[in-house]
Amino acid sequence: MAGQWPGGFLGEVFIANRGTAAISGWTLAWTFPGNQRITNLWNGVVTQSGSSVSVRNAAWNGTIPANGTVNFGFLADFSGTNANASALTLNGQACTGTAP
């Protein structure tokens, strides 16, 4: 989380490719633990159903080179507790790191 205020927050996500080959096309998915709802996203295409979120690459950032990164950001709102997301996957594979 890059910033938070009452009822909303700014998320900034970096996806790092630690492999030796480029990743062509990416989708990062996660589950929010509460009622967080993305209201605006840039550098990707978001789909959200309830607490399940999926962000796929935009037309201009679909390739992550070996040892490279891509990033996207979003604005979201919430009420109550704003806990970190869980169950992050990149292209269907579990990934590690800090949740948005």
Gaussian input, Z-matrix of N, CA and C with variables (Angstrom, degrees):
# hf/3-21g

backbone

0 1
 N
 C     1     B1
 C     2     B2     1     A1
 N     3     B3     2     A2     1     D1
 C     4     B4     3     A3     2     D2
 C     5     B5     4     A4     3     D3
 N     6     B6     5     A5     4     D4
 C     7     B7     6     A6     5     D5
 C     8     B8     7     A7     6     D6
 N     9     B9     8     A8     7     D7
 C    10    B10     9     A9     8     D8
 C    11    B11    10    A10     9     D9
 N    12    B12    11    A11    10    D10
 C    13    B13    12    A12    11    D11
 C    14    B14    13    A13    12    D12
 N    15    B15    14    A14    13    D13
 C    16    B16    15    A15    14    D14
 C    17    B17    16    A16    15    D15
 N    18    B18    17    A17    16    D16
 C    19    B19    18    A18    17    D17
 C    20    B20    19    A19    18    D18
 N    21    B21    20    A20    19    D19
 C    22    B22    21    A21    20    D20
 C    23    B23    22    A22    21    D21
 N    24    B24    23    A23    22    D22
 C    25    B25    24    A24    23    D23
 C    26    B26    25    A25    24    D24
 N    27    B27    26    A26    25    D25
 C    28    B28    27    A27    26    D26
 C    29    B29    28    A28    27    D27
 N    30    B30    29    A29    28    D28
 C    31    B31    30    A30    29    D29
 C    32    B32    31    A31    30    D30
 N    33    B33    32    A32    31    D31
 C    34    B34    33    A33    32    D32
 C    35    B35    34    A34    33    D33
 N    36    B36    35    A35    34    D34
 C    37    B37    36    A36    35    D35
 C    38    B38    37    A37    36    D36
 N    39    B39    38    A38    37    D37
 C    40    B40    39    A39    38    D38
 C    41    B41    40    A40    39    D39
 N    42    B42    41    A41    40    D40
 C    43    B43    42    A42    41    D41
 C    44    B44    43    A43    42    D42
 N    45    B45    44    A44    43    D43
 C    46    B46    45    A45    44    D44
 C    47    B47    46    A46    45    D45
 N    48    B48    47    A47    46    D46
 C    49    B49    48    A48    47    D47
 C    50    B50    49    A49    48    D48
 N    51    B51    50    A50    49    D49
 C    52    B52    51    A51    50    D50
 C    53    B53    52    A52    51    D51
 N    54    B54    53    A53    52    D52
 C    55    B55    54    A54    53    D53
 C    56    B56    55    A55    54    D54
 N    57    B57    56    A56    55    D55
 C    58    B58    57    A57    56    D56
 C    59    B59    58    A58    57    D57
 N    60    B60    59    A59    58    D58
 C    61    B61    60    A60    59    D59
 C    62    B62    61    A61    60    D60
 N    63    B63    62    A62    61    D61
 C    64    B64    63    A63    62    D62
 C    65    B65    64    A64    63    D63
 N    66    B66    65    A65    64    D64
 C    67    B67    66    A66    65    D65
 C    68    B68    67    A67    66    D66
 N    69    B69    68    A68    67    D67
 C    70    B70    69    A69    68    D68
 C    71    B71    70    A70    69    D69
 N    72    B72    71    A71    70    D70
 C    73    B73    72    A72    71    D71
 C    74    B74    73    A73    72    D72
 N    75    B75    74    A74    73    D73
 C    76    B76    75    A75    74    D74
 C    77    B77    76    A76    75    D75
 N    78    B78    77    A77    76    D76
 C    79    B79    78    A78    77    D77
 C    80    B80    79    A79    78    D78
 N    81    B81    80    A80    79    D79
 C    82    B82    81    A81    80    D80
 C    83    B83    82    A82    81    D81
 N    84    B84    83    A83    82    D82
 C    85    B85    84    A84    83    D83
 C    86    B86    85    A85    84    D84
 N    87    B87    86    A86    85    D85
 C    88    B88    87    A87    86    D86
 C    89    B89    88    A88    87    D87
 N    90    B90    89    A89    88    D88
 C    91    B91    90    A90    89    D89
 C    92    B92    91    A91    90    D90
 N    93    B93    92    A92    91    D91
 C    94    B94    93    A93    92    D92
 C    95    B95    94    A94    93    D93
 N    96    B96    95    A95    94    D94
 C    97    B97    96    A96    95    D95
 C    98    B98    97    A97    96    D96
 N    99    B99    98    A98    97    D97
 C   100   B100    99    A99    98    D98
 C   101   B101   100   A100    99    D99
 N   102   B102   101   A101   100   D100
 C   103   B103   102   A102   101   D101
 C   104   B104   103   A103   102   D102
 N   105   B105   104   A104   103   D103
 C   106   B106   105   A105   104   D104
 C   107   B107   106   A106   105   D105
 N   108   B108   107   A107   106   D106
 C   109   B109   108   A108   107   D107
 C   110   B110   109   A109   108   D108
 N   111   B111   110   A110   109   D109
 C   112   B112   111   A111   110   D110
 C   113   B113   112   A112   111   D111
 N   114   B114   113   A113   112   D112
 C   115   B115   114   A114   113   D113
 C   116   B116   115   A115   114   D114
 N   117   B117   116   A116   115   D115
 C   118   B118   117   A117   116   D116
 C   119   B119   118   A118   117   D117
 N   120   B120   119   A119   118   D118
 C   121   B121   120   A120   119   D119
 C   122   B122   121   A121   120   D120
 N   123   B123   122   A122   121   D121
 C   124   B124   123   A123   122   D122
 C   125   B125   124   A124   123   D123
 N   126   B126   125   A125   124   D124
 C   127   B127   126   A126   125   D125
 C   128   B128   127   A127   126   D126
 N   129   B129   128   A128   127   D127
 C   130   B130   129   A129   128   D128
 C   131   B131   130   A130   129   D129
 N   132   B132   131   A131   130   D130
 C   133   B133   132   A132   131   D131
 C   134   B134   133   A133   132   D132
 N   135   B135   134   A134   133   D133
 C   136   B136   135   A135   134   D134
 C   137   B137   136   A136   135   D135
 N   138   B138   137   A137   136   D136
 C   139   B139   138   A138   137   D137
 C   140   B140   139   A139   138   D138
 N   141   B141   140   A140   139   D139
 C   142   B142   141   A141   140   D140
 C   143   B143   142   A142   141   D141
 N   144   B144   143   A143   142   D142
 C   145   B145   144   A144   143   D143
 C   146   B146   145   A145   144   D144
 N   147   B147   146   A146   145   D145
 C   148   B148   147   A147   146   D146
 C   149   B149   148   A148   147   D147
 N   150   B150   149   A149   148   D148
 C   151   B151   150   A150   149   D149
 C   152   B152   151   A151   150   D150
 N   153   B153   152   A152   151   D151
 C   154   B154   153   A153   152   D152
 C   155   B155   154   A154   153   D153
 N   156   B156   155   A155   154   D154
 C   157   B157   156   A156   155   D155
 C   158   B158   157   A157   156   D156
 N   159   B159   158   A158   157   D157
 C   160   B160   159   A159   158   D158
 C   161   B161   160   A160   159   D159
 N   162   B162   161   A161   160   D160
 C   163   B163   162   A162   161   D161
 C   164   B164   163   A163   162   D162
 N   165   B165   164   A164   163   D163
 C   166   B166   165   A165   164   D164
 C   167   B167   166   A166   165   D165
 N   168   B168   167   A167   166   D166
 C   169   B169   168   A168   167   D167
 C   170   B170   169   A169   168   D168
 N   171   B171   170   A170   169   D169
 C   172   B172   171   A171   170   D170
 C   173   B173   172   A172   171   D171
 N   174   B174   173   A173   172   D172
 C   175   B175   174   A174   173   D173
 C   176   B176   175   A175   174   D174
 N   177   B177   176   A176   175   D175
 C   178   B178   177   A177   176   D176
 C   179   B179   178   A178   177   D177
 N   180   B180   179   A179   178   D178
 C   181   B181   180   A180   179   D179
 C   182   B182   181   A181   180   D180
 N   183   B183   182   A182   181   D181
 C   184   B184   183   A183   182   D182
 C   185   B185   184   A184   183   D183
 N   186   B186   185   A185   184   D184
 C   187   B187   186   A186   185   D185
 C   188   B188   187   A187   186   D186
 N   189   B189   188   A188   187   D187
 C   190   B190   189   A189   188   D188
 C   191   B191   190   A190   189   D189
 N   192   B192   191   A191   190   D190
 C   193   B193   192   A192   191   D191
 C   194   B194   193   A193   192   D192
 N   195   B195   194   A194   193   D193
 C   196   B196   195   A195   194   D194
 C   197   B197   196   A196   195   D195
 N   198   B198   197   A197   196   D196
 C   199   B199   198   A198   197   D197
 C   200   B200   199   A199   198   D198
 N   201   B201   200   A200   199   D199
 C   202   B202   201   A201   200   D200
 C   203   B203   202   A202   201   D201
 N   204   B204   203   A203   202   D202
 C   205   B205   204   A204   203   D203
 C   206   B206   205   A205   204   D204
 N   207   B207   206   A206   205   D205
 C   208   B208   207   A207   206   D206
 C   209   B209   208   A208   207   D207
 N   210   B210   209   A209   208   D208
 C   211   B211   210   A210   209   D209
 C   212   B212   211   A211   210   D210
 N   213   B213   212   A212   211   D211
 C   214   B214   213   A213   212   D212
 C   215   B215   214   A214   213   D213
 N   216   B216   215   A215   214   D214
 C   217   B217   216   A216   215   D215
 C   218   B218   217   A217   216   D216
 N   219   B219   218   A218   217   D217
 C   220   B220   219   A219   218   D218
 C   221   B221   220   A220   219   D219
 N   222   B222   221   A221   220   D220
 C   223   B223   222   A222   221   D221
 C   224   B224   223   A223   222   D222
 N   225   B225   224   A224   223   D223
 C   226   B226   225   A225   224   D224
 C   227   B227   226   A226   225   D225
 N   228   B228   227   A227   226   D226
 C   229   B229   228   A228   227   D227
 C   230   B230   229   A229   228   D228
 N   231   B231   230   A230   229   D229
 C   232   B232   231   A231   230   D230
 C   233   B233   232   A232   231   D231
 N   234   B234   233   A233   232   D232
 C   235   B235   234   A234   233   D233
 C   236   B236   235   A235   234   D234
 N   237   B237   236   A236   235   D235
 C   238   B238   237   A237   236   D236
 C   239   B239   238   A238   237   D237
 N   240   B240   239   A239   238   D238
 C   241   B241   240   A240   239   D239
 C   242   B242   241   A241   240   D240
 N   243   B243   242   A242   241   D241
 C   244   B244   243   A243   242   D242
 C   245   B245   244   A244   243   D243
 N   246   B246   245   A245   244   D244
 C   247   B247   246   A246   245   D245
 C   248   B248   247   A247   246   D246
 N   249   B249   248   A248   247   D247
 C   250   B250   249   A249   248   D248
 C   251   B251   250   A250   249   D249
 N   252   B252   251   A251   250   D250
 C   253   B253   252   A252   251   D251
 C   254   B254   253   A253   252   D252
 N   255   B255   254   A254   253   D253
 C   256   B256   255   A255   254   D254
 C   257   B257   256   A256   255   D255
 N   258   B258   257   A257   256   D256
 C   259   B259   258   A258   257   D257
 C   260   B260   259   A259   258   D258
 N   261   B261   260   A260   259   D259
 C   262   B262   261   A261   260   D260
 C   263   B263   262   A262   261   D261
 N   264   B264   263   A263   262   D262
 C   265   B265   264   A264   263   D263
 C   266   B266   265   A265   264   D264
 N   267   B267   266   A266   265   D265
 C   268   B268   267   A267   266   D266
 C   269   B269   268   A268   267   D267
 N   270   B270   269   A269   268   D268
 C   271   B271   270   A270   269   D269
 C   272   B272   271   A271   270   D270
 N   273   B273   272   A272   271   D271
 C   274   B274   273   A273   272   D272
 C   275   B275   274   A274   273   D273
 N   276   B276   275   A275   274   D274
 C   277   B277   276   A276   275   D275
 C   278   B278   277   A277   276   D276
 N   279   B279   278   A278   277   D277
 C   280   B280   279   A279   278   D278
 C   281   B281   280   A280   279   D279
 N   282   B282   281   A281   280   D280
 C   283   B283   282   A282   281   D281
 C   284   B284   283   A283   282   D282
 N   285   B285   284   A284   283   D283
 C   286   B286   285   A285   284   D284
 C   287   B287   286   A286   285   D285
 N   288   B288   287   A287   286   D286
 C   289   B289   288   A288   287   D287
 C   290   B290   289   A289   288   D288
 N   291   B291   290   A290   289   D289
 C   292   B292   291   A291   290   D290
 C   293   B293   292   A292   291   D291
 N   294   B294   293   A293   292   D292
 C   295   B295   294   A294   293   D293
 C   296   B296   295   A295   294   D294
 N   297   B297   296   A296   295   D295
 C   298   B298   297   A297   296   D296
 C   299   B299   298   A298   297   D297

   B1=1.4364
   B2=1.5276
   B3=1.2893
   B4=1.4652
   B5=1.5252
   B6=1.3091
   B7=1.4589
   B8=1.5132
   B9=1.3227
   B10=1.4576
   B11=1.5141
   B12=1.3244
   B13=1.4571
   B14=1.5160
   B15=1.3199
   B16=1.4644
   B17=1.5301
   B18=1.3113
   B19=1.4586
   B20=1.5129
   B21=1.3256
   B22=1.4589
   B23=1.5116
   B24=1.3235
   B25=1.4590
   B26=1.5225
   B27=1.3251
   B28=1.4577
   B29=1.5151
   B30=1.3238
   B31=1.4596
   B32=1.5142
   B33=1.3275
   B34=1.4573
   B35=1.5222
   B36=1.3303
   B37=1.4613
   B38=1.5177
   B39=1.3214
   B40=1.4607
   B41=1.5211
   B42=1.3225
   B43=1.4592
   B44=1.5148
   B45=1.3269
   B46=1.4646
   B47=1.5236
   B48=1.2997
   B49=1.4595
   B50=1.5250
   B51=1.3046
   B52=1.4621
   B53=1.5315
   B54=1.3296
   B55=1.4590
   B56=1.5187
   B57=1.3166
   B58=1.4615
   B59=1.5284
   B60=1.3110
   B61=1.4725
   B62=1.5272
   B63=1.3137
   B64=1.4650
   B65=1.5246
   B66=1.3219
   B67=1.4628
   B68=1.5199
   B69=1.3045
   B70=1.4618
   B71=1.5187
   B72=1.3080
   B73=1.4597
   B74=1.5160
   B75=1.3148
   B76=1.4563
   B77=1.5181
   B78=1.3088
   B79=1.4597
   B80=1.5179
   B81=1.3073
   B82=1.4566
   B83=1.5177
   B84=1.3336
   B85=1.4640
   B86=1.5261
   B87=1.3236
   B88=1.4537
   B89=1.5084
   B90=1.3326
   B91=1.4563
   B92=1.5205
   B93=1.3205
   B94=1.4521
   B95=1.5299
   B96=1.3351
   B97=1.4548
   B98=1.5300
   B99=1.3192
   B100=1.4582
   B101=1.5182
   B102=1.3279
   B103=1.4660
   B104=1.5288
   B105=1.3282
   B106=1.4578
   B107=1.5285
   B108=1.3180
   B109=1.4711
   B110=1.5153
   B111=1.3323
   B112=1.4640
   B113=1.5206
   B114=1.3373
   B115=1.4624
   B116=1.5214
   B117=1.3347
   B118=1.4631
   B119=1.5226
   B120=1.3315
   B121=1.4604
   B122=1.5158
   B123=1.3367
   B124=1.4600
   B125=1.5203
   B126=1.3195
   B127=1.4710
   B128=1.5179
   B129=1.3290
   B130=1.4504
   B131=1.5127
   B132=1.3217
   B133=1.4623
   B134=1.5236
   B135=1.3231
   B136=1.4547
   B137=1.5180
   B138=1.3344
   B139=1.4553
   B140=1.5200
   B141=1.3120
   B142=1.4563
   B143=1.5071
   B144=1.3332
   B145=1.4525
   B146=1.5226
   B147=1.3177
   B148=1.4552
   B149=1.5173
   B150=1.3192
   B151=1.4575
   B152=1.5322
   B153=1.3258
   B154=1.4658
   B155=1.5207
   B156=1.3451
   B157=1.4603
   B158=1.5190
   B159=1.3137
   B160=1.4549
   B161=1.5239
   B162=1.3314
   B163=1.4592
   B164=1.5239
   B165=1.3200
   B166=1.4676
   B167=1.5195
   B168=1.3205
   B169=1.4586
   B170=1.5241
   B171=1.3140
   B172=1.4601
   B173=1.5310
   B174=1.3086
   B175=1.4674
   B176=1.5213
   B177=1.3244
   B178=1.4652
   B179=1.5261
   B180=1.3372
   B181=1.4655
   B182=1.5252
   B183=1.3085
   B184=1.4652
   B185=1.5096
   B186=1.3169
   B187=1.4598
   B188=1.5216
   B189=1.3352
   B190=1.4651
   B191=1.5258
   B192=1.3194
   B193=1.4678
   B194=1.5292
   B195=1.3209
   B196=1.4560
   B197=1.5280
   B198=1.3144
   B199=1.4669
   B200=1.5319
   B201=1.3192
   B202=1.4616
   B203=1.5153
   B204=1.3246
   B205=1.4619
   B206=1.5203
   B207=1.3108
   B208=1.4627
   B209=1.5211
   B210=1.3108
   B211=1.4555
   B212=1.5209
   B213=1.3252
   B214=1.4626
   B215=1.5213
   B216=1.3096
   B217=1.4498
   B218=1.5157
   B219=1.3222
   B220=1.4552
   B221=1.5251
   B222=1.3219
   B223=1.4606
   B224=1.5215
   B225=1.3185
   B226=1.4647
   B227=1.5170
   B228=1.3307
   B229=1.4510
   B230=1.5221
   B231=1.3151
   B232=1.4528
   B233=1.5232
   B234=1.3285
   B235=1.4552
   B236=1.5205
   B237=1.3130
   B238=1.4592
   B239=1.5179
   B240=1.3162
   B241=1.4559
   B242=1.5270
   B243=1.3269
   B244=1.4651
   B245=1.5292
   B246=1.3232
   B247=1.4678
   B248=1.5263
   B249=1.3324
   B250=1.4625
   B251=1.5192
   B252=1.3112
   B253=1.4581
   B254=1.5212
   B255=1.3361
   B256=1.4626
   B257=1.5165
   B258=1.3231
   B259=1.4681
   B260=1.5241
   B261=1.3309
   B262=1.4632
   B263=1.5230
   B264=1.3239
   B265=1.4627
   B266=1.5228
   B267=1.3257
   B268=1.4623
   B269=1.5128
   B270=1.3225
   B271=1.4660
   B272=1.5255
   B273=1.3350
   B274=1.4535
   B275=1.5137
   B276=1.3189
   B277=1.4658
   B278=1.5235
   B279=1.3241
   B280=1.4601
   B281=1.5212
   B282=1.3202
   B283=1.4498
   B284=1.5224
   B285=1.3082
   B286=1.4524
   B287=1.5106
   B288=1.2980
   B289=1.4546
   B290=1.5025
   B291=1.2991
   B292=1.4518
   B293=1.5170
   B294=1.2972
   B295=1.4534
   B296=1.5202
   B297=1.3480
   B298=1.4664
   B299=1.5141
   A1=107.72
   A2=115.49
   A3=120.89
   A4=112.36
   A5=117.50
   A6=120.98
   A7=110.26
   A8=116.90
   A9=121.15
   A10=110.09
   A11=116.18
   A12=124.18
   A13=106.32
   A14=119.28
   A15=120.30
   A16=111.50
   A17=116.19
   A18=121.95
   A19=115.93
   A20=118.95
   A21=119.11
   A22=112.81
   A23=115.54
   A24=119.85
   A25=110.53
   A26=114.15
   A27=124.48
   A28=107.46
   A29=116.94
   A30=121.74
   A31=110.30
   A32=116.40
   A33=121.87
   A34=106.63
   A35=116.65
   A36=122.04
   A37=109.36
   A38=115.76
   A39=122.56
   A40=107.62
   A41=116.71
   A42=121.87
   A43=106.74
   A44=116.20
   A45=122.00
   A46=109.80
   A47=116.05
   A48=122.54
   A49=107.66
   A50=116.55
   A51=121.51
   A52=111.95
   A53=117.22
   A54=121.62
   A55=112.92
   A56=115.07
   A57=121.40
   A58=112.53
   A59=116.90
   A60=121.36
   A61=109.36
   A62=115.78
   A63=121.03
   A64=110.43
   A65=116.08
   A66=122.76
   A67=106.19
   A68=116.16
   A69=120.84
   A70=108.98
   A71=115.77
   A72=121.39
   A73=109.99
   A74=117.38
   A75=120.11
   A76=111.19
   A77=114.39
   A78=122.90
   A79=107.71
   A80=116.40
   A81=122.57
   A82=107.47
   A83=116.27
   A84=120.92
   A85=109.33
   A86=115.78
   A87=120.92
   A88=109.53
   A89=114.61
   A90=121.94
   A91=108.74
   A92=116.09
   A93=120.56
   A94=108.39
   A95=119.14
   A96=120.70
   A97=114.02
   A98=116.91
   A99=120.28
   A100=111.29
   A101=115.84
   A102=120.99
   A103=111.77
   A104=117.88
   A105=120.82
   A106=109.93
   A107=114.96
   A108=121.02
   A109=109.05
   A110=116.69
   A111=121.23
   A112=109.00
   A113=115.76
   A114=121.02
   A115=112.82
   A116=117.01
   A117=121.56
   A118=107.71
   A119=117.60
   A120=121.93
   A121=108.88
   A122=117.26
   A123=121.73
   A124=109.77
   A125=115.56
   A126=125.31
   A127=113.07
   A128=117.26
   A129=122.66
   A130=109.84
   A131=115.10
   A132=122.19
   A133=107.17
   A134=117.04
   A135=122.09
   A136=111.91
   A137=114.73
   A138=123.59
   A139=106.07
   A140=117.31
   A141=120.40
   A142=109.92
   A143=115.39
   A144=122.53
   A145=106.95
   A146=115.99
   A147=119.66
   A148=109.89
   A149=116.84
   A150=120.55
   A151=113.04
   A152=117.68
   A153=121.80
   A154=110.75
   A155=115.91
   A156=122.11
   A157=108.92
   A158=115.89
   A159=122.69
   A160=107.87
   A161=116.41
   A162=121.61
   A163=107.42
   A164=116.15
   A165=119.74
   A166=108.63
   A167=113.76
   A168=119.42
   A169=111.98
   A170=114.60
   A171=122.00
   A172=107.35
   A173=117.05
   A174=121.31
   A175=112.33
   A176=117.80
   A177=121.42
   A178=114.37
   A179=119.51
   A180=119.52
   A181=112.74
   A182=115.99
   A183=120.98
   A184=115.27
   A185=118.30
   A186=120.83
   A187=109.75
   A188=114.39
   A189=119.89
   A190=106.04
   A191=117.82
   A192=119.31
   A193=111.51
   A194=116.16
   A195=120.79
   A196=108.56
   A197=116.23
   A198=123.31
   A199=112.56
   A200=116.95
   A201=121.56
   A202=111.47
   A203=115.04
   A204=121.05
   A205=110.77
   A206=115.15
   A207=123.46
   A208=106.33
   A209=116.29
   A210=118.45
   A211=110.74
   A212=114.41
   A213=121.36
   A214=107.00
   A215=114.81
   A216=120.37
   A217=110.11
   A218=115.20
   A219=118.86
   A220=111.19
   A221=114.15
   A222=123.65
   A223=107.25
   A224=115.93
   A225=119.71
   A226=109.01
   A227=114.72
   A228=118.54
   A229=109.69
   A230=115.98
   A231=122.52
   A232=108.75
   A233=115.09
   A234=120.59
   A235=106.89
   A236=116.21
   A237=120.03
   A238=110.51
   A239=116.37
   A240=123.01
   A241=110.95
   A242=115.58
   A243=121.36
   A244=108.52
   A245=116.46
   A246=121.75
   A247=110.23
   A248=116.05
   A249=121.61
   A250=112.12
   A251=115.24
   A252=122.89
   A253=110.10
   A254=115.27
   A255=120.58
   A256=109.68
   A257=115.38
   A258=123.46
   A259=112.25
   A260=116.76
   A261=120.84
   A262=110.67
   A263=115.47
   A264=121.10
   A265=109.11
   A266=115.11
   A267=121.91
   A268=106.68
   A269=116.03
   A270=122.33
   A271=111.38
   A272=116.10
   A273=122.18
   A274=115.87
   A275=117.82
   A276=122.11
   A277=109.64
   A278=116.89
   A279=121.13
   A280=109.17
   A281=116.18
   A282=119.74
   A283=109.81
   A284=115.15
   A285=120.48
   A286=109.02
   A287=115.76
   A288=119.82
   A289=110.73
   A290=115.14
   A291=121.75
   A292=109.39
   A293=116.40
   A294=121.76
   A295=111.06
   A296=116.36
   A297=119.59
   A298=111.22
   D1=128.46
   D2=-177.83
   D3=-90.03
   D4=-20.99
   D5=179.53
   D6=-175.11
   D7=151.26
   D8=179.87
   D9=-141.71
   D10=147.98
   D11=175.47
   D12=-142.86
   D13=168.65
   D14=-178.53
   D15=-55.32
   D16=115.38
   D17=176.34
   D18=86.02
   D19=1.56
   D20=-179.24
   D21=-157.76
   D22=166.39
   D23=176.74
   D24=-157.42
   D25=163.22
   D26=177.34
   D27=-110.95
   D28=126.20
   D29=176.45
   D30=-110.90
   D31=139.53
   D32=175.65
   D33=-130.40
   D34=123.98
   D35=-173.57
   D36=-121.72
   D37=130.25
   D38=174.62
   D39=-114.88
   D40=130.48
   D41=176.62
   D42=-109.77
   D43=118.85
   D44=-178.10
   D45=-105.39
   D46=132.94
   D47=174.47
   D48=-97.96
   D49=105.53
   D50=-179.51
   D51=-90.13
   D52=2.47
   D53=-178.62
   D54=-83.08
   D55=-178.08
   D56=-178.94
   D57=-100.13
   D58=-4.69
   D59=178.14
   D60=-122.87
   D61=151.03
   D62=178.29
   D63=-65.60
   D64=150.83
   D65=172.03
   D66=-101.64
   D67=122.28
   D68=-179.03
   D69=-106.23
   D70=107.65
   D71=-176.31
   D72=85.19
   D73=126.90
   D74=-178.97
   D75=-140.99
   D76=149.45
   D77=173.17
   D78=-139.07
   D79=122.05
   D80=175.71
   D81=-104.69
   D82=129.35
   D83=-179.69
   D84=-126.26
   D85=149.41
   D86=176.35
   D87=-157.57
   D88=172.50
   D89=178.07
   D90=-121.64
   D91=125.73
   D92=172.73
   D93=-78.39
   D94=141.82
   D95=-178.54
   D96=-81.46
   D97=-14.37
   D98=-177.26
   D99=-126.19
   D100=-140.84
   D101=-176.52
   D102=-103.67
   D103=26.92
   D104=178.74
   D105=-60.79
   D106=139.57
   D107=-178.02
   D108=-137.32
   D109=121.92
   D110=178.13
   D111=-72.75
   D112=129.31
   D113=-178.81
   D114=-108.72
   D115=-20.86
   D116=-179.77
   D117=-157.12
   D118=136.63
   D119=-179.66
   D120=-140.52
   D121=143.00
   D122=177.33
   D123=-128.69
   D124=153.59
   D125=-178.15
   D126=67.43
   D127=27.54
   D128=177.23
   D129=-174.96
   D130=178.34
   D131=178.92
   D132=-124.13
   D133=118.42
   D134=-173.68
   D135=-100.19
   D136=144.72
   D137=168.51
   D138=-131.55
   D139=128.26
   D140=177.95
   D141=-132.77
   D142=131.06
   D143=175.72
   D144=-129.65
   D145=106.08
   D146=-175.20
   D147=62.90
   D148=-124.05
   D149=-179.44
   D150=-91.53
   D151=-6.72
   D152=-179.34
   D153=-87.05
   D154=127.12
   D155=-176.93
   D156=-123.35
   D157=141.54
   D158=174.90
   D159=-136.77
   D160=129.45
   D161=177.10
   D162=-124.02
   D163=123.25
   D164=176.64
   D165=-110.30
   D166=163.41
   D167=-176.95
   D168=-61.16
   D169=153.78
   D170=170.47
   D171=-83.74
   D172=174.53
   D173=-178.01
   D174=-61.59
   D175=-29.88
   D176=-172.73
   D177=-96.93
   D178=-5.57
   D179=-177.45
   D180=-132.80
   D181=36.37
   D182=-176.33
   D183=-77.54
   D184=-15.47
   D185=179.79
   D186=-110.38
   D187=128.45
   D188=173.39
   D189=-108.06
   D190=110.18
   D191=-177.88
   D192=-66.28
   D193=159.70
   D194=174.66
   D195=-53.73
   D196=133.95
   D197=-177.59
   D198=58.48
   D199=25.11
   D200=179.20
   D201=-112.97
   D202=176.63
   D203=179.36
   D204=-137.75
   D205=157.72
   D206=165.94
   D207=-129.91
   D208=162.67
   D209=177.91
   D210=-144.67
   D211=158.80
   D212=171.37
   D213=-145.68
   D214=163.55
   D215=179.41
   D216=-136.04
   D217=162.45
   D218=179.31
   D219=-155.83
   D220=158.59
   D221=169.57
   D222=-108.65
   D223=141.99
   D224=179.49
   D225=-144.03
   D226=159.00
   D227=172.84
   D228=-121.38
   D229=164.70
   D230=-177.66
   D231=-162.45
   D232=166.42
   D233=168.23
   D234=-134.87
   D235=152.00
   D236=-176.62
   D237=80.88
   D238=-135.25
   D239=-177.26
   D240=-87.53
   D241=141.51
   D242=178.39
   D243=-113.72
   D244=74.93
   D245=-179.13
   D246=-82.62
   D247=160.36
   D248=179.59
   D249=-65.74
   D250=152.83
   D251=177.61
   D252=-70.46
   D253=167.78
   D254=179.04
   D255=-140.46
   D256=174.49
   D257=175.17
   D258=56.14
   D259=51.07
   D260=179.45
   D261=-75.47
   D262=135.47
   D263=174.44
   D264=-134.33
   D265=145.39
   D266=173.48
   D267=-118.14
   D268=117.71
   D269=-176.30
   D270=51.48
   D271=39.46
   D272=175.63
   D273=85.69
   D274=-5.60
   D275=-179.70
   D276=-104.14
   D277=136.65
   D278=178.53
   D279=-57.39
   D280=140.60
   D281=178.29
   D282=-130.54
   D283=162.99
   D284=-177.24
   D285=-110.00
   D286=167.58
   D287=178.37
   D288=131.16
   D289=-171.68
   D290=-179.29
   D291=-91.85
   D292=128.75
   D293=-177.74
   D294=-73.75
   D295=150.11
   D296=175.82
   D297=-69.15

